[in-house]
Amino acid sequence: MDIFVGSIPFKLKEKELREMFEKFGEVTSVKIVKSKVTRQNKGFGFVEMPDEDEVRKAIYELNGTELMGRTIEVSISEKKDKASQAGKLNAQGKLKGGAFRGIGKGYIDKRGEK
């Protein structure tokens, strides 16, 4: 099962996150999400553990605890549905939205056209 870990300290390393969860059982993977530009930890990550009982115990014990001055959030990770994102793709296969388009809706340019 995948576990979401939020509000983690920016200096936390994957090895340290793994060690936190290994106290509750086997950890198959750990990933702290980092900015592609700055390479800094974005403050959240994911831990994968195969045993559901161990996952529930880890969540119960770690959610809301303090780590390096920050209160971490630990919960079961909810996967994004690729089918729901498929409708948001443009002709080039990239996700729509989020980009600056320049001229807002209703803008009248100097030629008088909308």
PELINRA-V999067 format. One record per helix or strand of 3 or more residues. SS is the DSSP state (hx for helix, st for strand). FROM is the first residue (numbers start at 1). TO is the last residue. Records with the same first field share a line. If there is no record, write none. Layout:
# PELINRA-V999067
SS=FROM-TO / FROM-TO
This chain:
# PELINRA-V999067
st=2-6 / 29-34 / 41-48 / 73-76
hx=14-22 / 52-62 / 82-86
